[in-house]
């Protein structure tokens, strides 16, 4: 087995902490706390929410390009021709 040059060893040691920037607990909390992405683009981005209870009964809190909004969140209709 050949010895590892010091430069390569320092390079590996400096990159190793960057591979795992967050703990699994943070990923789990993000998954639980953030609403799911919207299935379709919202019509109007003026009703923002942080949880489902803030939306009207016929709307759903979901994350869109303009933030976390209340929208109908219907699946897009695919036309058959």
C-alpha positions in Angstrom: 0.0 0.0 0.0 1.4 3.4 -1.0 1.3 6.3 1.5 -1.2 9.1 0.9 0.4 12.5 0.2 -0.5 15.1 2.9 -2.2 17.4 0.3 -4.7 14.7 -0.6 -5.4 13.9 3.0 -6.0 17.6 3.8 -8.3 17.9 0.8 -10.4 14.9 1.8 -10.6 16.1 5.4 -11.7 19.6 4.4 -14.5 18.4 2.1 -15.9 15.7 4.4 -17.9 18.1 6.7 -19.5 19.8 3.7 -21.1 16.6 2.4 -23.6 16.4 5.3 -24.6 20.1 6.0 -27.7 19.3 8.2 -28.8 16.7 10.6 -31.6 14.2 9.7 -33.7 15.9 12.3 -33.7 19.1 10.3 -34.7 17.3 7.1 -37.5 15.5 9.0 -38.8 18.8 10.5 -38.7 20.5 7.1 -40.7 17.7 5.6 -43.3 17.7 8.4 -43.6 21.5 8.8 -43.6 22.7 5.2 -46.8 22.1 3.1 -46.6 20.0 0.0 -45.9 21.7 -3.4 -49.0 22.8 -5.4 -50.1 20.5 -8.1 -51.0 23.4 -10.4 -50.0 27.1 -10.4 -52.2 29.2 -8.2 -54.6 31.7 -9.9 -53.8 34.5 -7.5 -50.9 34.7 -5.0 -52.6 37.0 -2.4 -53.8 34.5 0.3 -50.7 33.4 2.2 -50.8 30.7 4.9 -48.6 28.9 7.3 -51.0 26.0 8.1 -54.1 24.4 6.6 -56.4 25.9 9.2 -55.8 29.4 7.8 -57.4 28.5 4.5 -61.1 28.4 3.5 -62.6 24.9 3.6 -62.5 24.5 -0.2 -58.8 25.7 -0.4 -55.6 23.9 0.5 -52.3 25.4 1.8 -49.5 24.5 -0.5 -46.1 25.9 -1.6 -45.9 27.6 -5.0 -43.5 29.8 -6.9 -44.8 32.9 -5.0 -44.7 31.4 -1.5 -47.0 29.3 0.6 -50.6 30.2 -0.5 -54.2 29.0 -0.2 -55.3 27.6 -3.5 -57.7 25.0 -5.0 -54.7 22.8 -5.7 -56.5 20.8 -8.4 -54.4 18.5 -10.6 -53.9 20.1 -14.1 -56.3 18.8 -16.7 -54.6 17.0 -19.6 -56.4 17.5 -22.8 -56.8 14.5 -25.2 -56.8 15.4 -28.9 
